[in-house]
Amino acid sequence: MPTAHRQVVLAHDYLTQRGGAERVALEIARVAQVERIVTSIYERDATYQGFEDFSLRSSFLQRIATFRRDPRRALPLLGWAWSSQKPVDADVVICSSSGWSHGVRTTSRTRKVVYCYNPPRWLYQPEDYLAGQPGYVRVLLALLRPALTRWDKKAAKSADLYIAISTSVAERIRSTYGVEPALLFPPVAVTTEGEREPVSSVAPGYFLTVARDRGYKGTQTLIEAFAGLPDARLVIVGSSPHGDLPPNVAALGRVSEGELRWLYENARALASVSREDFGLTPLEANAFGTPALLIRAGGFLDTTLDGTSGRFIDEPTVESVQAAVIAFPDDWDADAIRAHAETFSVENFGRRLMELCDAAKARP
């Protein structure tokens, strides 16, 4: 996918974790052959390998260790960190954003394309963002919200083009910013050909959930549901639940890429009741021929073929999860599941993204 005629820069909120947005941002950097990556904070060992292959510029927040460990602690400063950075001078800057990078400054010749995972949850969906947070966080956010909202709306108006990752996010962009976005689903970037590293403490046939430590991810609901299903097993990757776990639930924390491939391949299903804007992990599991069991909401409606690549849970409740697990079929067509995942290929994603960037670049 030649890009010699384009100067492209990628801006991403912060690179301090291994989430779906970071995986997509890395693929954007590769398919767009970006000249450099601009971010607020970069912690090499905490995010995906591959970002170090690019020229990378961070903000003044980089010098503060506590922010590198958890950028949410820098919430009052993140807008300032983006607004104070040197303007980007390129043909196109692609802002990989769920709330901050769309505020990057640009020169007059630079077209700003925002690939939006969601308008900021802490402003427009605070009930999701604050789930599980202590009271002082709620008070602080309430005090900051008016100023942050003004900053966010101004940043959104500076974009030449918005791209939504799902139909639900597209609707939020319309209602929040009053703009009509393009729609482009994220790619399935997991490498199925890579090595597998078996997890010795886990036997095949479990339900797998992959989620960061966020209250809206719904991990606690899954734990409570499986506590009442002693004949089924749940394996949790990414988050570290608090308190004692039932004997049929195992929390692995962070795992290597090789271990994640093995876990996807040997799971009975990928399970989630998270209110996801898109949700990459079910498609990653699908790439290995593994079906998904998901809440009937949000981005999962864009990516799941009921009965072909997975099944739905009607409500994010313990009772609904238990009923869905009990009724989950044993027999699936793994080839059909993999074929479904292939429709979300990196190649298709990259081609369409570059078409949209070229269209933005060509505008007067």
PLY file of the C-alpha trace (Angstrom):
ply
format ascii 1.0
element vertex 364
property float x
property float y
property float z
element edge 363
property int vertex1
property int vertex2
end_header
0.00 0.00 0.00
2.34 2.80 -1.22
2.09 6.11 0.62
5.08 7.97 -0.86
2.85 10.87 -1.91
1.49 11.32 1.62
3.15 12.64 4.75
1.20 11.01 7.57
1.56 11.43 11.34
-0.31 9.35 13.92
-1.52 10.89 17.19
-2.70 8.52 19.95
-4.03 9.48 23.40
-1.35 7.64 25.40
0.65 4.46 24.92
0.72 2.91 28.38
-1.42 -0.22 28.08
-2.29 -3.18 25.89
-5.85 -2.44 24.89
-7.83 -2.70 21.70
-7.22 0.96 20.83
-3.47 0.52 21.13
-3.55 -2.55 18.91
-5.51 -0.62 16.29
-3.19 2.39 16.59
-0.20 0.18 15.85
-1.90 -1.16 12.73
-2.74 2.38 11.61
0.94 3.32 11.99
1.92 0.36 9.83
-0.65 0.63 7.04
-0.22 4.41 6.78
3.58 4.15 6.98
3.57 7.12 9.35
6.58 9.38 9.66
6.20 9.60 13.43
3.82 9.00 16.32
2.75 11.77 18.69
1.37 10.87 22.12
1.10 12.29 25.62
2.77 9.44 27.53
4.70 6.39 26.31
5.65 3.41 28.48
7.41 0.93 26.22
7.16 -2.14 28.46
3.46 -1.60 29.22
2.17 -1.48 25.63
2.57 -3.57 22.48
5.89 -4.25 20.85
6.19 -2.41 17.54
5.72 1.20 18.58
9.46 1.42 19.17
9.96 0.95 15.41
8.62 4.47 14.80
9.92 7.92 15.63
7.90 8.89 18.70
7.26 12.22 20.45
5.58 12.54 23.86
4.53 15.47 26.08
5.87 16.94 29.32
3.77 14.36 31.22
6.32 11.72 30.16
8.66 12.87 32.94
6.23 11.94 35.75
6.39 8.24 36.70
2.94 8.05 38.30
1.34 9.23 35.04
3.26 6.59 33.07
1.77 3.96 35.38
-1.80 5.29 35.11
-2.57 8.19 32.74
-6.03 8.61 34.31
-4.27 10.34 37.21
-3.25 13.06 34.75
-6.87 13.80 33.79
-6.72 17.52 34.71
-3.53 17.94 32.66
-4.09 15.83 29.54
-5.90 18.52 27.57
-3.12 20.98 28.34
-0.51 18.37 27.38
-2.06 17.99 23.93
-2.78 21.68 23.34
0.77 22.70 24.28
2.57 20.31 21.93
4.31 21.60 18.84
1.89 21.72 15.87
2.01 18.74 13.52
3.12 19.65 10.00
2.17 16.90 7.52
-0.33 16.16 4.78
-2.55 14.27 7.22
-2.55 13.60 10.95
-4.64 10.60 11.97
-5.86 11.06 15.53
-6.49 7.68 17.15
-8.73 9.06 19.87
-11.09 8.26 22.69
-10.80 11.69 24.19
-7.47 13.47 23.84
-5.41 13.19 20.66
-8.06 15.00 18.60
-6.80 18.12 20.40
-3.39 18.00 18.73
-2.49 21.27 17.03
-1.67 21.35 13.30
-0.32 23.70 10.69
-2.69 25.20 8.13
-1.77 22.66 5.43
-2.38 19.62 7.64
-5.68 17.76 7.43
-6.89 16.27 10.72
-8.67 12.89 10.47
-10.04 11.57 13.78
-10.46 7.81 14.10
-12.82 7.89 17.07
-13.25 4.94 19.43
-15.83 6.91 21.41
-16.44 10.48 22.56
-14.88 10.77 26.05
-16.68 8.48 28.48
-15.75 10.67 31.46
-17.77 13.52 29.91
-20.65 11.87 28.08
-20.98 8.42 29.69
-19.75 9.11 33.24
-21.78 6.24 34.70
-19.58 3.84 32.72
-16.29 5.61 33.39
-16.94 6.00 37.14
-18.05 2.41 37.74
-15.94 1.10 40.62
-14.19 4.45 41.20
-13.94 5.98 44.71
-16.05 8.97 45.70
-13.27 11.56 45.43
-12.88 10.71 41.72
-16.55 11.50 41.18
-16.19 14.84 42.97
-13.05 15.75 41.02
-14.63 14.86 37.68
-17.75 16.89 38.48
-15.55 19.93 39.12
-13.51 19.42 35.95
-16.31 18.47 33.58
-17.36 21.97 32.40
-13.82 22.97 31.42
-13.04 19.58 29.89
-16.27 19.65 27.87
-15.41 23.07 26.44
-11.94 21.82 25.51
-13.33 18.64 23.93
-15.95 20.42 21.80
-13.31 22.87 20.55
-10.95 20.01 19.70
-13.71 18.17 17.81
-14.45 21.26 15.68
-10.81 21.35 14.53
-11.17 18.02 12.68
-11.57 17.81 8.91
-13.09 14.32 9.09
-14.44 12.07 11.82
-14.44 8.28 11.41
-16.47 6.11 13.79
-15.47 2.56 14.71
-19.07 1.30 14.94
-22.67 2.31 14.30
-23.27 3.02 18.00
-20.21 5.29 18.16
-21.31 7.03 14.95
-24.60 7.92 16.63
-22.77 9.28 19.70
-20.54 11.43 17.45
-23.63 12.86 15.72
-25.41 13.66 18.98
-22.30 14.94 20.79
-20.54 16.96 18.10
-23.18 17.49 15.43
-21.02 16.04 12.65
-21.65 13.16 10.26
-18.84 10.60 10.55
-17.64 7.99 8.11
-17.82 4.41 9.36
-14.82 2.07 9.39
-14.65 -1.01 11.57
-11.27 -1.70 13.23
-9.19 -4.59 11.87
-8.51 -7.96 13.42
-4.78 -7.58 13.94
-4.02 -10.68 16.02
-1.47 -12.96 14.36
-2.84 -16.50 14.24
0.37 -17.90 12.73
2.52 -16.98 15.73
3.78 -19.40 18.34
1.51 -20.75 21.06
2.68 -20.81 24.67
0.51 -23.23 26.68
-0.74 -22.04 30.06
0.02 -25.02 32.27
-2.50 -24.07 34.95
-5.43 -24.09 32.50
-7.04 -27.07 30.75
-8.87 -26.51 27.42
-12.64 -26.03 27.34
-13.07 -22.83 29.42
-14.91 -19.60 28.74
-12.40 -16.77 28.27
-12.79 -13.06 28.96
-10.12 -10.50 28.05
-10.57 -7.07 29.61
-8.69 -4.28 31.33
-9.48 -3.08 34.87
-12.50 -0.90 34.10
-15.83 -1.14 35.91
-17.89 -1.05 32.72
-16.11 -4.16 31.40
-18.49 -6.31 33.48
-15.93 -8.85 34.70
-17.52 -9.01 38.16
-20.86 -10.03 36.65
-19.18 -12.94 34.87
-17.45 -14.02 38.08
-20.71 -14.03 40.01
-22.46 -15.94 37.22
-19.82 -18.66 37.03
-19.80 -18.98 40.82
-23.22 -20.56 40.37
-22.08 -22.80 37.47
-19.63 -25.26 39.04
-19.50 -27.40 35.88
-18.29 -24.47 33.73
-14.98 -22.62 33.95
-14.01 -18.98 33.42
-10.51 -17.68 32.66
-9.87 -13.95 33.04
-7.03 -12.20 31.20
-5.99 -8.57 31.62
-7.85 -7.48 34.73
-7.08 -8.43 38.33
-10.34 -8.94 40.23
-10.39 -8.07 43.90
-11.29 -10.57 46.60
-11.48 -14.36 46.57
-12.47 -16.10 43.36
-14.68 -19.19 43.01
-12.69 -22.42 42.41
-13.86 -22.56 38.78
-12.60 -19.02 37.98
-8.93 -18.28 37.25
-7.45 -14.77 36.85
-4.18 -14.75 34.89
-3.52 -10.99 34.72
-1.29 -9.96 31.84
-0.17 -12.73 29.50
2.26 -12.88 26.59
1.09 -12.80 22.98
1.95 -16.49 22.65
-0.11 -17.37 25.72
-3.02 -15.28 24.45
-3.00 -17.18 21.14
-3.10 -20.48 23.04
-5.93 -19.22 25.25
-7.99 -18.05 22.27
-7.46 -21.33 20.44
-8.31 -23.60 23.37
-11.30 -21.72 24.75
-14.83 -23.00 24.41
-15.88 -19.39 23.80
-14.90 -15.77 24.34
-17.37 -14.29 26.86
-18.17 -10.62 27.52
-20.96 -8.52 29.01
-18.93 -5.33 28.57
-20.63 -2.29 27.06
-18.14 -2.08 24.21
-18.03 0.58 21.53
-16.75 -2.06 19.11
-15.10 -4.99 20.87
-12.06 -6.54 19.20
-11.56 -9.57 21.43
-14.52 -11.59 20.05
-13.17 -11.13 16.52
-9.69 -12.09 17.67
-11.13 -15.27 19.16
-13.09 -15.82 15.91
-9.79 -15.65 13.98
-8.79 -18.85 15.82
-12.15 -20.53 15.04
-13.48 -19.87 18.55
-17.07 -18.57 18.94
-18.17 -15.77 21.26
-20.88 -15.32 23.89
-21.68 -11.59 24.15
-24.13 -9.06 25.51
-26.62 -8.05 22.84
-25.54 -4.40 22.68
-23.10 -1.85 21.32
-20.38 -2.76 18.87
-21.01 -6.48 19.30
-24.09 -6.04 17.11
-21.80 -4.91 14.26
-19.37 -7.79 14.53
-21.24 -10.92 15.58
-23.33 -13.18 13.36
-25.75 -14.88 15.72
-25.47 -18.63 15.28
-22.41 -18.39 12.99
-19.68 -16.60 14.95
-21.34 -16.57 18.37
-24.44 -16.18 20.49
-25.90 -13.27 22.46
-26.71 -12.73 26.14
-29.96 -10.77 26.52
-29.14 -8.79 29.66
-25.91 -8.04 31.60
-27.20 -9.88 34.67
-25.99 -12.94 36.52
-29.17 -14.85 35.64
-28.96 -14.06 31.91
-25.29 -15.02 31.77
-25.97 -18.33 33.49
-28.86 -19.16 31.15
-26.73 -18.32 28.09
-23.78 -20.42 29.28
-26.04 -23.42 29.97
-27.65 -23.11 26.51
-24.39 -22.47 24.64
-23.94 -25.05 21.84
-21.02 -27.48 21.83
-20.71 -27.80 18.04
-19.55 -24.91 15.82
-18.24 -24.58 12.28
-14.71 -23.32 12.96
-14.07 -22.59 9.26
-17.17 -20.37 9.06
-16.09 -18.55 12.21
-12.61 -17.88 10.79
-14.10 -16.73 7.46
-16.24 -14.22 9.36
-13.17 -12.80 11.13
-11.33 -12.45 7.80
-13.88 -9.88 6.60
-12.33 -7.52 9.18
-8.82 -7.86 7.72
-6.00 -5.37 8.15
-5.73 -5.09 4.36
-9.36 -4.02 3.92
-9.07 -1.62 6.83
-5.88 -0.01 5.55
-7.19 0.45 2.04
-10.36 2.21 3.20
-8.52 4.34 5.77
-6.13 5.65 3.13
-9.04 6.41 0.79
-10.64 8.51 3.52
-7.36 10.29 4.29
-6.86 11.10 0.61
-10.39 12.47 0.40
-9.71 14.72 3.40
-6.38 15.81 1.92
-8.03 16.75 -1.37
-10.52 19.10 0.23
-9.89 22.86 -0.25
0 1
1 2
2 3
3 4
4 5
5 6
6 7
7 8
8 9
9 10
10 11
11 12
12 13
13 14
14 15
15 16
16 17
17 18
18 19
19 20
20 21
21 22
22 23
23 24
24 25
25 26
26 27
27 28
28 29
29 30
30 31
31 32
32 33
33 34
34 35
35 36
36 37
37 38
38 39
39 40
40 41
41 42
42 43
43 44
44 45
45 46
46 47
47 48
48 49
49 50
50 51
51 52
52 53
53 54
54 55
55 56
56 57
57 58
58 59
59 60
60 61
61 62
62 63
63 64
64 65
65 66
66 67
67 68
68 69
69 70
70 71
71 72
72 73
73 74
74 75
75 76
76 77
77 78
78 79
79 80
80 81
81 82
82 83
83 84
84 85
85 86
86 87
87 88
88 89
89 90
90 91
91 92
92 93
93 94
94 95
95 96
96 97
97 98
98 99
99 100
100 101
101 102
102 103
103 104
104 105
105 106
106 107
107 108
108 109
109 110
110 111
111 112
112 113
113 114
114 115
115 116
116 117
117 118
118 119
119 120
120 121
121 122
122 123
123 124
124 125
125 126
126 127
127 128
128 129
129 130
130 131
131 132
132 133
133 134
134 135
135 136
136 137
137 138
138 139
139 140
140 141
141 142
142 143
143 144
144 145
145 146
146 147
147 148
148 149
149 150
150 151
151 152
152 153
153 154
154 155
155 156
156 157
157 158
158 159
159 160
160 161
161 162
162 163
163 164
164 165
165 166
166 167
167 168
168 169
169 170
170 171
171 172
172 173
173 174
174 175
175 176
176 177
177 178
178 179
179 180
180 181
181 182
182 183
183 184
184 185
185 186
186 187
187 188
188 189
189 190
190 191
191 192
192 193
193 194
194 195
195 196
196 197
197 198
198 199
199 200
200 201
201 202
202 203
203 204
204 205
205 206
206 207
207 208
208 209
209 210
210 211
211 212
212 213
213 214
214 215
215 216
216 217
217 218
218 219
219 220
220 221
221 222
222 223
223 224
224 225
225 226
226 227
227 228
228 229
229 230
230 231
231 232
232 233
233 234
234 235
235 236
236 237
237 238
238 239
239 240
240 241
241 242
242 243
243 244
244 245
245 246
246 247
247 248
248 249
249 250
250 251
251 252
252 253
253 254
254 255
255 256
256 257
257 258
258 259
259 260
260 261
261 262
262 263
263 264
264 265
265 266
266 267
267 268
268 269
269 270
270 271
271 272
272 273
273 274
274 275
275 276
276 277
277 278
278 279
279 280
280 281
281 282
282 283
283 284
284 285
285 286
286 287
287 288
288 289
289 290
290 291
291 292
292 293
293 294
294 295
295 296
296 297
297 298
298 299
299 300
300 301
301 302
302 303
303 304
304 305
305 306
306 307
307 308
308 309
309 310
310 311
311 312
312 313
313 314
314 315
315 316
316 317
317 318
318 319
319 320
320 321
321 322
322 323
323 324
324 325
325 326
326 327
327 328
328 329
329 330
330 331
331 332
332 333
333 334
334 335
335 336
336 337
337 338
338 339
339 340
340 341
341 342
342 343
343 344
344 345
345 346
346 347
347 348
348 349
349 350
350 351
351 352
352 353
353 354
354 355
355 356
356 357
357 358
358 359
359 360
360 361
361 362
362 363
